[in-house]
Amino acid sequence: YQRRVHGDKFPFMIRKVFYSLGYVLRPRGLKKTVRYMPIFYQSNRPIEEDLLPNGRLRPVPEAEWIQGWDDKFGLVRVRNVKQLFALLHRARFSYPLSELLIFLRRLAELSSLHGATDRNEVAETDASVRHTADVTLLVRTIIQKFREEQPKYPQIGSFAHYLAQLGIDSPEIWSILTEEILADNYKMTFNESVHAVQGFTTLTRMQSFKNNPILIDGVFSRLERTILVTIWEVSMDSYAKIVKALSSIGRFPTVLFAKIENHVLNNLDMHYDLPTMTTILLGFAKGGQGSKAFYDTLQYILYKGHMFNVNPLMIGRTGLPFSAGLIADIAQAYSFARMQHETLRIEPNFRDHMFKYVKHPRLQMPVSDMLRLLPNLNAFDLDEPSIGEAHRILLERFVTDEEKVPIESLYDILGLLTWLEENGYKESGYFKHILQRCRDHAVKELTNRPTSEVLDYIVFMREKQLLSSPEAAVLLQPIVKIVESRLLQMSLEQILFFHHLLAESTASGALKPTAEMRKLLDYLAFCKNQLLRDVDRVSALKAGKYADLLTPMLENQPKK
């Protein structure tokens, strides 16, 4: 009956079930099944059960049975930084270098909130973990192990990647890692090289390395050489990591980018998502890399494959398939690409979809993304009325719905004010509203900031020529009160610079010469005259942070 109704399929399934049971019940099959059972209960077993008498952890069975098992001690069970360091202290950090790397990786995961499942764990895994004494002790131990063991071909890329994630900027550890790379003493695999490229971008931000471009070029030249030899059809994520890391420091090796382009175009059936492809697109465009066919293909992928291949009826339930940051990245990328390829044209479908989503009422547009999107809308071949309509909708949203236009940085909103002034929006209601919001946000943000950051903010306003406009008083008055309350804590350089800015703003009419303002200027002038009698201090000021502004004022000062 079963054969007659269901054909041969049902008996075949029954046979497979009995065959599987028979395999499990055989001595060898039973042994294998029991052997791999720890995989299923490992995550629930307390890690303290694996402690040895000497305080070190016992390797989990998977590390012995599965080659390349990367969690040798089952640290996935460690859910907070405090527990992780407690395990290291029990063993007195006596693990070899390769095993300390496992702890370092878990520390980086916890510090970036990977694996946190509730609010308490999120609080315990704050990024400020890098300031603790335990992290410093771990870094010192790693330095000591490098010198004692002198390992052959260590995982330098992984060390660099996780140290960069934690924000560790110790010149000593980075000097060791750099020396190993320059000596070609590192694990030369593709994944390790990708980690290294990501991690060593930290060198360009460290004071002890960024002034040595020859050393930085030597490090990245070796890593690029290794990637060029080992790269293959891996994953779009790996290509995106390489492109993003190199473009962030302004390196665009033509041969390597050409090879990545070839792999991207020939492996479009791989799994990838919209942010990954957008990262690749923007990295290529910034460096003037990529052929016209590359940009044409990515247009098709973006509007046909991932960005817009969503049922409109599901958007209300599942959320938008894009973000303002991605739209701004795409606009910026094609703006660069059209400078490189003058014959590049935007597909009508792509243009229509981009215009529709720029105007989408549910799109949350931070000021930083708006600042990148507004100047680059013409990259989509939109006509002037359409660009004007998009500008009006975005600025209207800023005025009417502040929740959808969050301010991430004071410098972004100052940049937006500058863009409005340059594009004829100064007399509009948008400019006045954004100016007032900038003032309120500045008072809120700068009240608890160091004086140096407050003065840097004034310098930025001066560079954007906002201090010479009639609206400067709206921005300056609350900031002047903040600085005035800190006069006794200010350095010589800060006092001179603050006096110079106030005198300049008062002379231009940006600030009214009230009685309080004259009293403040007289006090600052007295401080200046007293302090400038010291020739050594004057010489230091000419080489200081505000030298370009203060040097003309200091040239004709009387000598001691």
Residue pairs with C-beta under 8 A, 6 or more apart in sequence:
2 10
2 11
3 10
3 11
23 29
24 30
24 33
35 61
35 65
36 65
38 60
38 61
38 62
39 62
42 60
42 62
42 74
42 76
42 77
43 74
43 76
43 77
45 74
45 77
46 77
47 57
47 73
47 74
47 75
47 77
47 78
47 83
47 87
50 57
50 58
50 60
50 73
50 74
51 57
51 58
51 90
52 58
54 91
54 94
55 90
55 91
55 92
55 94
56 90
56 91
56 94
56 95
57 73
57 74
57 87
57 91
58 73
59 72
59 73
60 69
60 71
60 72
60 73
60 74
62 69
62 71
62 74
63 69
63 71
63 72
63 73
70 102
71 102
72 99
72 102
73 99
73 102
75 84
75 102
75 103
75 106
76 106
76 115
78 84
78 87
78 106
78 110
79 110
79 115
79 116
79 117
79 121
80 110
80 121
80 124
80 125
81 107
81 110
81 111
81 124
81 125
81 129
81 134
82 124
84 103
84 106
84 107
84 110
85 134
85 138
87 103
88 95
88 103
88 134
88 138
93 100
93 137
93 138
93 141
95 103
96 145
96 149
97 142
97 145
97 146
97 149
97 151
97 154
98 151
98 154
98 155
100 138
100 141
100 142
100 145
101 155
101 158
101 159
101 162
103 138
104 138
104 142
104 159
104 162
104 163
104 166
105 158
105 162
107 129
107 135
107 138
107 162
107 166
108 161
108 162
108 165
108 166
109 115
110 116
110 125
110 129
111 125
111 126
111 127
111 129
111 130
111 165
111 166
112 125
112 127
112 165
113 122
113 125
115 121
116 122
116 125
127 167
129 135
129 166
130 166
130 167
130 168
135 166
135 168
139 163
139 168
139 170
139 173
142 159
142 173
143 170
143 172
143 173
143 176
146 154
146 176
147 176
152 185
153 185
153 186
153 187
153 188
154 180
154 185
154 186
154 187
155 186
155 187
155 192
156 177
156 180
156 181
156 185
156 186
156 187
156 192
156 196
157 186
157 187
157 191
157 192
157 193
157 194
157 195
157 196
157 197
157 199
158 192
158 195
159 177
159 199
160 177
160 195
160 196
160 198
160 199
160 200
160 202
161 195
161 196
161 198
161 199
162 199
163 173
163 174
163 177
163 199
163 202
164 198
164 199
164 200
164 201
164 202
169 202
169 205
169 206
171 206
171 208
171 209
174 202
174 203
174 206
174 209
177 200
178 200
178 203
178 209
178 215
178 219
180 186
181 196
181 200
181 219
181 222
181 223
182 215
182 218
182 219
182 222
184 222
186 192
186 196
188 226
188 230
189 230
190 226
190 227
190 230
190 231
190 232
190 234
190 238
191 238
193 223
193 226
193 227
193 230
194 227
194 238
194 241
194 242
196 223
197 220
197 223
197 224
197 227
197 241
197 242
197 245
197 246
198 241
198 245
200 216
200 219
200 220
200 223
201 245
201 248
201 249
203 209
203 210
203 215
203 216
203 219
204 210
204 216
204 249
209 215
209 216
210 216
220 246
220 249
220 251
224 246
224 251
224 253
224 256
227 242
227 256
228 255
228 256
228 259
231 259
231 260
231 263
232 263
233 263
233 266
233 267
233 270
235 270
235 271
235 272
236 264
236 267
236 270
236 271
236 272
236 276
236 277
236 280
237 272
237 276
239 260
239 263
239 264
239 280
240 276
240 277
240 279
240 280
240 283
242 256
242 260
243 257
243 260
243 279
243 280
243 283
243 284
244 279
244 283
246 252
246 253
246 256
246 283
247 282
247 283
247 286
247 287
250 287
252 286
252 287
252 288
252 289
254 289
257 284
257 287
257 289
257 290
258 289
260 280
261 284
261 289
261 290
261 291
261 294
264 280
264 294
265 293
265 294
265 297
268 297
268 301
272 306
273 306
274 302
274 306
274 307
274 321
274 322
274 326
275 326
277 298
277 301
277 302
277 306
278 302
278 326
278 329
278 330
278 333
279 329
280 298
281 295
281 298
281 329
281 330
281 333
282 329
282 330
282 332
282 333
283 289
284 290
284 294
284 333
284 337
285 295
285 332
285 333
285 334
285 335
285 336
285 337
285 340
286 333
286 336
288 336
288 340
290 337
290 340
291 341
292 341
292 343
292 344
295 334
295 337
295 341
295 344
296 344
296 347
299 346
299 347
299 350
300 347
300 350
302 308
302 330
302 350
303 347
303 349
303 350
303 353
303 354
304 349
306 321
307 321
307 322
307 326
307 353
308 321
308 353
310 318
310 321
315 321
320 357
320 360
320 362
320 363
322 357
323 363
323 364
324 363
324 364
324 365
324 366
324 369
324 370
324 373
325 366
325 369
327 354
327 357
327 358
327 363
327 369
327 373
328 369
328 370
328 372
328 373
328 376
329 372
330 354
331 354
331 372
331 373
331 376
331 377
331 379
331 380
332 372
332 376
332 379
334 344
334 346
334 376
334 379
334 380
335 375
335 376
335 378
335 379
337 344
338 344
338 379
345 381
346 379
346 380
346 381
350 380
351 380
351 381
351 382
354 380
355 380
355 382
355 386
355 390
357 363
358 373
358 377
358 390
358 393
358 394
359 389
359 390
359 393
363 404
364 403
364 404
364 405
364 406
365 373
365 394
365 397
365 404
365 405
366 405
366 406
366 407
366 408
366 412
367 398
367 405
367 406
367 407
367 408
367 409
367 412
367 413
367 416
368 408
368 409
368 412
370 394
370 398
370 405
370 416
371 412
371 415
371 416
371 419
373 394
374 391
374 394
374 419
375 419
377 387
377 390
377 391
378 387
382 390
391 423
395 420
395 425
395 430
396 430
397 404
397 405
398 405
398 430
398 433
398 434
399 429
399 430
399 433
399 434
402 437
407 413
407 437
407 441
410 438
410 441
410 442
410 445
410 446
410 457
411 457
411 460
413 434
413 437
413 438
413 441
414 438
414 460
414 461
414 464
414 466
415 464
416 434
417 431
417 434
417 435
417 438
417 464
417 466
418 464
418 465
418 466
420 426
420 428
420 430
420 431
420 434
421 431
421 469
425 431
435 471
435 474
435 475
436 474
438 475
439 474
439 475
439 478
442 457
442 475
442 478
442 479
443 478
443 479
443 482
446 453
446 454
446 457
446 479
446 482
447 482
451 483
451 486
451 489
451 490
451 494
452 494
454 479
454 482
454 483
455 483
455 494
455 497
455 498
457 479
458 467
458 476
458 479
458 501
459 546
461 467
461 472
461 475
461 476
462 501
466 472
466 475
467 476
467 501
467 504
467 505
467 508
467 510
468 508
468 510
469 510
470 509
470 510
472 505
472 508
472 510
472 511
473 510
473 511
473 512
476 505
476 510
476 511
477 511
480 502
480 511
480 520
483 490
483 498
484 520
487 495
487 523
490 498
492 531
492 537
492 541
493 541
493 544
493 545
493 546
493 550
495 524
495 527
495 528
495 531
496 528
496 531
496 532
496 541
496 546
496 550
496 553
497 546
497 549
497 550
498 524
499 521
499 524
499 525
499 527
499 528
500 549
500 550
500 553
502 511
502 517
502 520
502 521
502 524
503 521
505 511
506 512
506 513
506 517
506 521
511 517
531 537
532 538
532 554
532 557
533 558
533 560
534 560
535 559
535 560
538 554
538 557
541 547
541 550
541 554
542 550
542 551
542 554
544 550
